[in-house]
Amino acid sequence: MTTQSPTDPLHGVTLKMILTELVEEFGWEELGKRIDIRCFTHTPSISSSLKFLRRTPWARDKVEEMYLRLKM
């Protein structure tokens, strides 16, 4: 596990916070269109999506990238 630098834009931001904000901003349907992940398109929930994202690095990277674009 790598530690985050205080200059890292994701420092102090949890995956749950990121996902919750993206769902509030875009909704599940739009999120599923932008990132084609089954947990976003078929019976989506925060808990099931978190489980998937925590064990799937490529998907987590896409979600984090989308969050960073939203914040810029």
C-alpha positions in Angstrom: 0.0 0.0 0.0 1.4 3.4 -0.9 1.0 6.4 1.2 -0.4 9.6 -0.2 1.4 12.9 -0.2 -0.4 16.0 1.2 0.0 17.5 -2.3 -1.9 14.5 -3.9 -5.3 15.8 -4.9 -6.9 12.6 -3.5 -5.2 13.0 -0.1 -7.8 12.6 2.6 -10.6 11.6 0.2 -12.0 8.2 0.6 -13.3 6.0 -2.2 -16.8 6.2 -0.6 -16.7 10.0 -0.7 -15.6 10.0 -4.3 -18.3 7.5 -5.4 -21.0 9.3 -3.4 -20.1 12.7 -5.0 -20.1 11.2 -8.5 -23.4 9.6 -8.0 -24.9 12.8 -6.7 -23.4 14.8 -9.6 -24.2 12.4 -12.5 -26.5 9.6 -11.3 -26.0 5.9 -11.8 -27.2 5.9 -15.4 -24.8 8.6 -16.6 -22.0 7.1 -14.5 -22.6 3.7 -16.2 -22.5 5.4 -19.6 -19.2 7.1 -18.9 -17.5 4.2 -17.2 -18.9 0.9 -18.5 -18.8 -1.2 -15.3 -21.6 -3.7 -14.5 -21.9 -2.5 -10.9 -22.9 0.9 -12.2 -25.4 -0.4 -14.8 -27.1 -3.4 -13.2 -28.8 -2.8 -9.8 -26.2 -0.3 -8.7 -25.5 0.5 -5.0 -22.7 2.3 -3.2 -21.8 -0.9 -1.2 -21.6 -3.2 -4.2 -19.7 -0.7 -6.2 -17.2 -0.1 -3.4 -16.5 -3.8 -3.1 -15.9 -4.1 -6.8 -13.7 -0.9 -7.0 -11.6 -1.9 -4.0 -10.5 -5.1 -5.7 -10.3 -3.9 -9.3 -7.5 -1.4 -9.7 -8.3 -0.4 -13.3 -11.9 0.4 -12.5 -10.9 2.4 -9.4 -8.4 4.4 -11.5 -11.1 5.3 -13.9 -13.4 6.5 -11.1 -10.6 8.5 -9.5 -9.8 10.1 -12.9 -13.4 11.1 -13.4 -13.5 12.6 -9.9 -10.4 14.6 -10.5 -11.8 15.9 -13.8 -15.0 17.0 -12.0 -12.9 18.9 -9.4 -10.8 20.8 -11.9 
